């Protein structure tokens, strides 16, 4: 099994999905406008922070896959916990997890390839 090829495929699929999600989120933010977060309830503030972590993690993972993937995944979990997501209506939210898992998988596969290449 060629782990380096699979890692490259994971990385590029994560990049494409991630850029589409970031672009879509930015379009929504531009269309709706940025809300004033200070008068919002704490749960909304945490949800906004979590979504920001997800999006920044996706962008960070273009350069550093492992830290970016971890940041994005932690942000996703925080968002799910803070918003108490109804899983029946959350395909879009599940999609936000895909790039972080692919970046983490790519990072692991590249590490595995380097480990076994030197042995």
VMD Tcl script that draws the C-alpha trace (Angstrom):
set ca {
  {0.00 0.00 0.00}
  {1.40 3.37 -1.01}
  {0.78 5.50 2.08}
  {2.44 8.55 0.57}
  {-0.03 8.58 -2.35}
  {-3.01 8.09 -0.04}
  {-1.74 10.90 2.21}
  {-1.47 13.19 -0.81}
  {-5.00 12.32 -1.92}
  {-6.31 12.94 1.62}
  {-4.49 16.28 1.76}
  {-5.86 17.55 -1.56}
  {-9.40 16.36 -0.94}
  {-9.28 18.09 2.47}
  {-7.95 21.26 0.86}
  {-10.68 21.36 -1.79}
  {-13.51 20.64 0.65}
  {-12.01 23.05 3.19}
  {-11.69 25.94 0.76}
  {-15.26 25.42 -0.43}
  {-16.49 25.45 3.19}
  {-14.42 28.51 4.12}
  {-15.59 30.31 0.99}
  {-19.21 29.42 1.70}
  {-18.90 30.60 5.31}
  {-17.34 33.87 4.15}
  {-20.13 34.41 1.62}
  {-22.72 33.90 4.35}
  {-20.82 36.27 6.68}
  {-20.60 38.94 3.98}
  {-24.28 38.56 3.07}
  {-25.56 38.57 6.63}
  {-22.97 40.91 8.12}
  {-20.94 40.32 11.23}
  {-23.10 40.29 14.36}
  {-22.26 42.23 17.48}
  {-21.21 39.35 19.72}
  {-21.11 41.16 23.07}
  {-24.88 41.37 23.64}
  {-25.33 37.76 22.45}
  {-25.80 34.90 24.93}
  {-22.68 33.03 26.03}
  {-23.62 29.94 24.01}
  {-23.72 32.00 20.80}
  {-20.32 33.52 21.61}
  {-18.84 30.05 22.20}
  {-20.41 28.80 18.96}
  {-18.90 31.72 17.04}
  {-15.48 31.07 18.60}
  {-15.78 27.37 17.75}
  {-16.73 28.09 14.12}
  {-13.79 30.49 13.90}
  {-11.47 27.75 15.19}
  {-12.80 25.36 12.56}
  {-12.27 27.81 9.71}
  {-8.85 29.00 10.90}
  {-7.77 25.40 11.47}
  {-8.72 24.52 7.88}
  {-6.65 27.43 6.58}
  {-3.74 26.66 8.94}
  {-3.72 23.03 7.79}
  {-2.66 24.11 4.30}
  {0.79 24.70 5.77}
  {0.81 22.65 8.98}
  {-1.54 19.69 8.67}
  {-1.39 18.31 12.19}
  {-1.89 21.54 14.20}
  {-4.47 22.81 11.72}
  {-6.36 19.52 11.74}
  {-6.35 19.41 15.53}
  {-7.51 23.03 15.80}
  {-10.30 22.45 13.31}
  {-11.44 19.23 14.97}
  {-11.40 20.74 18.47}
  {-13.40 23.72 17.16}
  {-15.90 21.36 15.57}
  {-16.37 19.39 18.80}
  {-16.73 22.63 20.77}
  {-19.38 23.83 18.32}
  {-21.30 20.54 18.52}
  {-21.24 20.62 22.34}
  {-22.09 24.33 22.64}
  {-24.97 24.27 20.16}
  {-26.37 20.85 21.17}
  {-26.71 19.90 17.53}
  {-29.69 17.91 16.29}
  {-27.98 15.22 14.19}
  {-30.98 14.69 11.91}
  {-30.55 18.17 10.39}
  {-26.79 18.53 10.50}
  {-25.27 17.25 7.24}
  {-23.63 20.63 6.73}
  {-22.09 20.49 10.22}
  {-20.84 16.97 9.65}
  {-19.22 18.20 6.45}
  {-17.20 20.71 8.52}
  {-15.53 17.76 10.27}
  {-14.39 16.04 7.06}
  {-11.42 18.31 6.19}
  {-10.00 18.13 9.71}
  {-10.20 14.33 9.76}
  {-8.60 14.12 6.31}
  {-5.80 16.49 7.35}
  {-5.19 14.40 10.47}
  {-5.24 11.22 8.40}
  {-2.81 12.68 5.89}
  {-0.47 13.77 8.66}
  {-0.57 10.31 10.24}
  {0.01 8.54 6.91}
  {2.97 10.78 6.06}
  {4.44 10.12 9.52}
  {3.86 6.38 9.04}
  {5.52 6.49 5.60}
  {8.58 8.33 6.95}
  {8.86 5.94 9.90}
  {8.83 2.83 7.71}
  {10.98 4.36 4.98}
  {13.87 4.85 7.40}
  {13.53 1.34 8.87}
}
mol new
graphics top color blue
foreach p $ca { graphics top sphere $p radius 0.5 }
foreach p [lrange $ca 0 end-1] q [lrange $ca 1 end] { graphics top cylinder $p $q radius 0.2 }
display resetview
